[in-house]
Amino acid sequence: MYELKTKETDNNVIEFIEQVDHPRKREDSYQLLDIFTETTGYHAKMWGPSIIGFGSYHYKYATGHEGDAPLVGFSPRKAKISLYFAPGETKREQLLKEFGKHTTGKACVYINKMADIDVEVLKELIKESVVFLQEMYPGE
């Protein structure tokens, strides 16, 4: 049986942010914490050792694999800050055109620093991702 690595934990979000080595990345993490909290209305929770997540949903794939994940989140990684949004959300690509300097992966958007992005577009990305996942996985 597959064991999900990224689970919600009781670890302290502020203690985690305080351990971020780079001062600017730590400041950006506090700014992201405020933006995600205000935009989602959810309190931040640690998911696994390094993801700060907001809200949660339960997914189940046709393969039978299922689990829980945060609706949105971020992680101040060593190289870049990872922002977690819903993959497949339809407005994401259009919003990212106006977002500012970033790169993308399957579910992640990577930024170097908050000064590189448009905060209002970030808020829209967060809102769209939350709505998309709540509609796709109702009942959470």
Helices and strands as residue ranges (DSSP letters): H 13-18, H 23-40, E 44-47, E 51-54, E 57-60, E 66-69, E 72-76, E 81-84, H 92-97, E 103-104, E 108-111, G 114-116, H 119-136
